[in-house]
């Protein structure tokens, strides 16, 4: 029976209930290792157990939220750094056979550690070594391995062509696989949409070890993996993406503004202006509390925002647009720089302008804090009094320990249906608002602070449901049951907030392609259950 026919059947009956056997015996890790060696003769050199001398280094290598790198954090029984598709098939088969939870890691950027932590006995299938890049200049496409990072992808594209780019993520060390699985946004979102909008094929290994591509998996399954969240529908080992035209020279700027420099008024206007700029133009805004002698406060705290912008065109046109549409920001000629697309991607990864692009190949060079994050979408600007209250919330913490991130929408995002992919936040979205707080010290107090901040934002963000981005996963929204089934009703509490009505279609697809719920974690899409 074809997937489409099965989905129709499920829509009528809605009677599927499956269970997950999560019990293990004491010999499971040993039997798991024996299973690996029986089914893949060269896998032993890629296996790391708790007895391995480099086990800890291998585990920590791509943990990018150090809140989940504590001695008390649950650790995997085994880590397997797969190199081939056979290795992936073997890990899936042996994990199922010996009833070990399997977590899939590529870049290690899960905000809640879901790609490398489990409360159940588990193994990590690490895709970090699957870094293929195959460029087709004639068709302007590329096959990219799930072990690549944004930086590695950008570097490879930039070296292959000076007139092609890809609208992937913001930071060099973020894994491409996780980003594409949740949709993925970057500095060219307003021009081209999400990264996942430009995935045109994929190679996926399912719970039965089958290798499927778009044609063999079918359009429903292919739809689900492009924005339905990682770890639910199989292991995607590589992605075929459409590369997109970029000018040989683009223009960038970064400027800072503080409260003493009229930040509140500037930012209030920014919320309405940024979404209406030409598609080729994006201005992001990130804010922190800092100390400043210019502050009129007794504690010398103030808010500072970094406004960073990309224009897919020359400096004179960017300057004209700013003069006409946002002169209040006060950008001057010395702030603009014309650079290549690759140089711009290095710049927006947090490096100095004109840093050699080879730095993008170092996946450990960027900071890795311990943090907790929450996020929202908004359809209307935050009023001035709301911003002033937000600044006061930021002043409650020591300087630089929390960050606010605003990403404007509009442009191409307004033109794509919210059901085109599982990611639903398209037309009508003004901006996405992220909050990060570092938990390196005073963790309990800072966790309570971000809870209060999230509550404070309630009047100013989306409602019914209050929405969130699945790639910025937040377990405060709700979780699946660790054992047994999770009801559709319970899963909807968090699922509707990520996917809105697309969640229903994801559950139906999951019920067909992985009815035994092998690919699972605390917020994976569950098969249907009452």
HELIX and SHEET records of a PDB file:
HELIX    1   1 UNK A    3  UNK A   13  1                                  11    
HELIX    2   2 UNK A   28  UNK A   39  1                                  12    
HELIX    3   3 UNK A   44  UNK A   46  5                                   3    
HELIX    4   4 UNK A   55  UNK A   60  1                                   6    
HELIX    5   5 UNK A   66  UNK A   68  5                                   3    
HELIX    6   6 UNK A   85  UNK A   97  1                                  13    
HELIX    7   7 UNK A  150  UNK A  160  1                                  11    
HELIX    8   8 UNK A  176  UNK A  182  1                                   7    
HELIX    9   9 UNK A  189  UNK A  192  1                                   4    
HELIX   10  10 UNK A  196  UNK A  198  5                                   3    
HELIX   11  11 UNK A  214  UNK A  217  1                                   4    
HELIX   12  12 UNK A  219  UNK A  225  1                                   7    
HELIX   13  13 UNK A  259  UNK A  261  5                                   3    
HELIX   14  14 UNK A  263  UNK A  273  1                                  11    
HELIX   15  15 UNK A  274  UNK A  276  5                                   3    
HELIX   16  16 UNK A  315  UNK A  325  1                                  11    
HELIX   17  17 UNK A  327  UNK A  329  5                                   3    
HELIX   18  18 UNK A  333  UNK A  335  5                                   3    
HELIX   19  19 UNK A  341  UNK A  348  1                                   8    
HELIX   20  20 UNK A  357  UNK A  361  5                                   5    
HELIX   21  21 UNK A  384  UNK A  394  1                                  11    
HELIX   22  22 UNK A  411  UNK A  415  5                                   5    
HELIX   23  23 UNK A  443  UNK A  456  1                                  14    
HELIX   24  24 UNK A  457  UNK A  460  5                                   4    
HELIX   25  25 UNK A  470  UNK A  472  5                                   3    
HELIX   26  26 UNK A  475  UNK A  477  5                                   3    
HELIX   27  27 UNK A  488  UNK A  499  1                                  12    
HELIX   28  28 UNK A  502  UNK A  513  1                                  12    
SHEET    1   A 4 UNK A  47  UNK A  49  0                                        
SHEET    2   A 4 UNK A  78  UNK A  81 -1                                        
SHEET    3   A 4 UNK A 122  UNK A 126  1                                        
SHEET    4   A 4 UNK A 101  UNK A 105  1                                        
SHEET    1   B 5 UNK A 133  UNK A 136  0                                        
SHEET    2   B 5 UNK A 141  UNK A 145 -1                                        
SHEET    3   B 5 UNK A 235  UNK A 242 -1                                        
SHEET    4   B 5 UNK A 199  UNK A 205 -1                                        
SHEET    5   B 5 UNK A 211  UNK A 212 -1                                        
SHEET    1   C 2 UNK A 164  UNK A 165  0                                        
SHEET    2   C 2 UNK A 244  UNK A 245 -1                                        
SHEET    1   D 7 UNK A 337  UNK A 339  0                                        
SHEET    2   D 7 UNK A 250  UNK A 258 -1                                        
SHEET    3   D 7 UNK A 301  UNK A 311 -1                                        
SHEET    4   D 7 UNK A 281  UNK A 291 -1                                        
SHEET    5   D 7 UNK A 402  UNK A 408 -1                                        
SHEET    6   D 7 UNK A 431  UNK A 438 -1                                        
SHEET    7   D 7 UNK A 371  UNK A 378 -1                                        
END                                                                             
